[in-house]
């Protein structure tokens, strides 16, 4: 299996099943919130993914440590170091 990567839409981080993500693994670095699963396929290609619903907060450090394949922004640019941390923090839905 390839290293886990985090992608995003313009609103939420996406964790693709085809990349190796599971609901249990994602929940292991969630501080609060719920996941929404989108069961998408394009032909035979599994494009299914989870996103955090409004109110979800991820433990940024644990998420980045788990995503050894990197964090990618909405434009598919790989982010490194503090840029990745800032992006993941900004994509948290928790505003409390």
N, C-alpha and C positions, 0 to 999 in steps of 0.2 A: 504494500500500500504506500502511496506517496505521502509526503508530509502534509499535515492538515493546514489549510489556508482559510482565511476569513475574507469574504468579499462583502460588498454592500450595495444597496440601492442608495438613492439620495436621502432616504429616511431611516434605514435600519441595516444593521449587520446581518449578513446571510451566512448560514452554515449549511453547505450542500451535502446531502446524503452520499452522493456519488464521490465526494472527496474524502469520505470516511467518518463524517460526523454522525453522532447518535444523540438522541434526546438526553440520555443519561449523562453522556460526556458534557454536553452543553450545560446541563443543570449543575454540574459539578463546579462551575465557576460563576454561577448566578447568585447574587446576593438576595434578589427578590424578583418577583414578576412571574409571568407565564409565557410559554412558547406557543407560537402558531406554526403549524406545519402546512406547507403548500406541496401537494403531491403532483408535481409537474413532470411530464415526459414529452420529449420531442422525438417522435419516432421511437427508436429503441434506446435513446439516450436519457438517462435518469437525471433530470434537472430539479428534483425535489429538494426543498430546503426548509429550514426553520428560521424564524425571526422572533425576537422578543416583542411581546405586545406592549402597549403603552403602560408605563410603570415599571418596566424591567430595568434592572441594574446589574451589570456584569462586574466582577472583580477584574479590573483591567490587567493587573499583573499576572493573575492566573490564566486569563484568556490568552494573553500574548505568549506566555510560557508554553501553553498547550498548542498554539498555532505555530508550530515550528516552520511551516511553509510560508508564513508571512501574513501580514494584514494588507489588504488592497483597498484603495479608496474607490469611490463611485466611477472614476475614470480609468480604473484598472491599473493604477500606479502602485507599486509596492512601497509601503512606508517603513521606515526604520527608526529604531530608538525612540527618542522623545516625540517624533512626529507620529509614530504608531500609537504611543500611549495617549497622546492628545486626541487623536482621531477616535480611538475606542471610547475614551471618556466622553467626548462630545456626542457620540452615537448612543450613549445610554439614554433611556427614556425616563429615567427617574429624575425629577426636578425638586424633590423634597429636601 
